[in-house]
Amino acid sequence: MKKTETSLPGVLLLEPRVFGDDRGYFLESYNERVFAELGIRERFVQDNHSYSSRNVLRGLHYQIQQPQGKLIRAITGEILDVVVDLRQSSPTLGKWEAYRLSGENKRMLWVPVGFAHGFRVVSENTHVTYKTTDLYAPEHERTVAWNDPDLAIDWQLEGAPTISAKDQHGEKFLECRKFL
C-alpha cells in the first residue's frame, strides 16, 4: 500500500497494490495490520455503499458527536472527493482539498475525525464504498453548505448539481460547530 501525505494533516491518499492478469485484477482494500503500519489504527464499525449518477453532489457531512473517520473508495466510475478541516486547533482549519477517486485509479482516501466530507460524481454513475469508525447517528449529523463562499470549493461542476434537500440547507462554515 502506497501512502501519500496531503496538505491537510491526517488525511491520506492510499494506493493499494494491484495484481492483474488476463482474468482481471485483485487488490486488498483493507488489512488491519497494513493500515496500522500506515498509522491508521482506528477500528471500523460500519460499511456504507452509495450509488449516484453524474453531477450528484453529496455533502459536506460530519457528526459532531460519535464522529466518524472514513475510508473512502470509488469501486466503479469516478468522484471528486472533498474534505474540509473543521478542527479548531488545526493550522489548516477551513482549508479544503479535492481528490479524484475512481474504479480505474483504485485510490482510497483516509479522512480522520475532524473533517467534513462530500463528493461529486464525475462519471456517468458511480458506486462508492466507505468504512466508518463510528455508527451513523442522524441526531448528531451536521452539514456544511457545499457552496459556502468562505470555503470557495471548486467542485469542477458541469451545470447545476443534483443535491438532496438536506444538503441544500447546510450551515455556513463560519457558523457551523467545529471540533476542539
Secondary structure, DSSP 8 states (H G I E B T S, - for coil): -EEEE-SSTT-EEEE--EEEETTEEEE----HHHHHHTT------EEEEEEEETTBEEEEEEESSS---EEEEEEESEEEEEEEE-BTT-TTTT-EEEEEEETTT--EEEE-TTEEEEEEE-SSEEEEEEEESS---GGGEEEB-TT-TTT------SSS-B--HHHHT-B-GGGS--B-
